[in-house]
Amino acid sequence: MKNQPRLSPENPKRNPSPRLKNLSKLMLVSSIVAEIPVALPPKTISQYAWYDDDSTVKVYIELGKAGLEGVIAENITSTFNPRELHIVVKDTKGSNHQLRLPNLKQDIVPEKCTHRLRPTKILITLHKVESDKTWYDLLEKK
């Protein structure tokens, strides 16, 4: 073991051991990592209802069944593609919930599709490309 200078009134500064240097670096990194927010994956909304309504298809998400009581309209976003519906809802605790239906039975007109918040549910209106065709299934069977 090497002779290291001892702490004394004549030598108040002593080089810290390599272990202490590493520990202080680790503490610094740990405090930085602790401040980075971790985004949790959204919870899946698995309960919904739907029906064919002539030129549109209506999809309902009941707020109570999905655990989304107290949601406000500003916390709901939707994305529509020709054969896909994706809606994300941020609940009152800040958690995200999503309903993703990537394989709709038939094509929709994304620009006309909407979502609306009602007192007990979210109503999603999908506009059909072929408005005269009845949808007997919401999703394409695999």
C-alpha positions, 0 to 999 in steps of 0.5 A, spaced: 500 500 500 502 506 498 504 511 503 498 517 502 499 523 506 495 523 512 490 529 514 493 534 519 493 541 520 499 542 516 496 538 510 489 539 510 487 537 503 488 530 502 486 527 495 480 523 496 480 515 494 478 513 487 472 510 491 470 516 493 471 520 486 466 514 483 461 515 488 460 522 487 460 521 480 455 515 481 451 520 486 451 526 480 448 521 475 443 518 479 440 525 481 440 527 473 437 520 472 431 521 477 429 527 474 428 524 467 420 523 467 418 516 465 413 515 460 408 509 461 405 506 455 398 507 455 393 503 458 388 499 452 381 501 452 378 494 451 371 495 452 367 499 447 360 498 443 359 500 435 353 500 430 352 501 423 348 508 422 347 508 414 352 512 412 356 512 418 359 507 423 358 510 431 363 507 436 362 508 443 367 508 449 363 508 456 367 513 461 365 509 467 367 502 464 373 505 461 375 508 468 375 515 465 370 519 469 371 526 469 375 527 463 375 533 459 374 534 451 381 537 451 384 531 453 382 527 447 385 526 441 384 522 435 387 520 429 383 517 423 386 513 417 382 509 411 382 503 415 384 505 422 381 509 428 386 511 434 384 515 440 388 517 446 384 519 452 388 522 458 385 521 465 384 526 471 391 523 474 395 524 467 395 517 465 393 515 457 388 510 455 388 508 448 383 505 443 387 503 437 383 499 431 388 498 426 383 493 421 377 496 420 372 492 416 371 497 410 374 504 408 372 510 412 373 518 410 378 520 415 377 528 414 370 527 416 371 522 422 370 526 429 369 524 436 365 528 441 365 527 449 358 526 452 356 526 459 357 518 460 361 516 453 365 518 448 362 518 441 366 516 435 363 517 428 366 514 422 364 516 415 364 510 410 367 511 403 361 506 401 355 509 405 350 504 402 354 498 404 352 495 411 357 493 416 356 487 419 363 487 423 367 493 425 374 489 424 376 485 419 377 478 421 384 475 421 
